[in-house]
């Protein structure tokens, strides 16, 4: 088991495709949330290492604050995955970084692996091109 | 009441006498009590039935006062006065009926029956004889006037002159009063005109939809139109800078005041946006502008300013920006959804996997093109300077950069502006070339690289893609399948250019020759229009 991941994404097609890719890579997708309340419930349930957070959710552009809330309120690593990366280009306290949608499977693979490794304090690598890591 | 003179007089003397007489402003005036009293006294003292004050004006005589003489008394009388005026002192005709000068005079021979005449000259302070005070009797007086009568006539003549002088003084004073009044009137009219022009300015200023104000060269505001009072709900003109700037939102105040002080110091027009306190509606965004008024020497003498409520425009702008942002987000999300859909669709068909991946990558290139050229608001503007071809391509090729961040596609040459309509074919063209290079060409080898040279040639743009350090190719270059079709469609179809692929020993070389206008169709269309 390589890691437990929460997908916060309101587009079910994107969320499902992401889940397929991650599960192909032997990650465990603990859940998919389309809005803030669902995400909070899953976070409270615990056992999550990484959260992939879209900024625009079914209840509006709530992902930005939700990511901060999760990042600052728990030890979950928060990685934004959004079509509007500019909205967080100055960084968000408590979160790890951002990658742009649409993206390809390989970018997802390298970005998630990099985030997991950083979290676990593995040997430091160069961040993949597809990922912007917040200072 | 005038009588023609029958003897010519020297014109100069007459003209001067007339001028002097006019200065008394007495000619053709109504009888006056004071003159009548003096004249009556002369008749009483001299014991004559007739007495008069006659004034000589040119060829006429005019009587200021007449006692015992009918109005219709003929013009002939004047010859008595005419003669009398040529004498110094009192002139006396004791018996006209035997006086050779008057013996045939109609007044003597006619019903008037004049016999006795005595007249004292009316002499002004310059020694000029202006007329006579005279008494007339129908009975001859061989003894003439008594000494008392003689003296009385002289004294009364002096009195007549005194009355006339007094009259002249009064006239002069009245004239000067009139002049003063006229001057006052002129001043009043001027100030009325000024007041009228001020009223007109106020009417114009008050009818403007904007707030209007005016300030002296020192920046001291001394006028606000009605709109300003309506807007702010203030009732008194602010006494100083602190008072009017207190209406500006604290967050904007320093900025607005700094801009105002800068304009005062430099004389440059003032323009600043700030939030102004509305009497009922909180703070509203306001555009403040002012222009200096200069005198002929170029010195600023006043400032005229306006305040325009732009709250609604601001809100509209914000709504528009939000809408644009929302729309763009949806478009990008659709790219992501299509990409995910392709991936999910191909998932259970192993043979479709490669196809799905390349299609998804092309969709990714389109999404990048959209991201690059869409209208941005400040918040979402990518950190790329300007919409130039090189900047766009650098962004597109970032995915192929080396692990060390060094670009593997090097772009050199002449950059050019390009716009959104050209972004899609350009993105697809170079996405195919880069993907192909990554699979089969220079970018598939660790040391391989690509030189992309951009050059202007007249109204053409020549883009040369030259790969180096790729794997040994054992035949002419071949971009497989749909990729080559996409290249041709992009260059020859949409960009109206020519595409040339050649195989050199060091790698693939692609030459793209397109009209420069094809890279900026929007601009070209605007220039044509």
Interface residues (C-beta under 8 A of the other chain):
Chain A: X11 X13 X14 X16 X17 X18 X20 X21 X56 X83 X84 X86 X87 X89 X101 X102 X103 X104 X105 X126 X129 X130
Chain B: X325 X328 X329 X332 X333 X335 X336 X337 X338 X339 X340 X341 X343 X344 X347 X357 X360 X361 X363 X364 X367 X379 X380 X381 X382 X383 X398 X399 X401 X403 X404
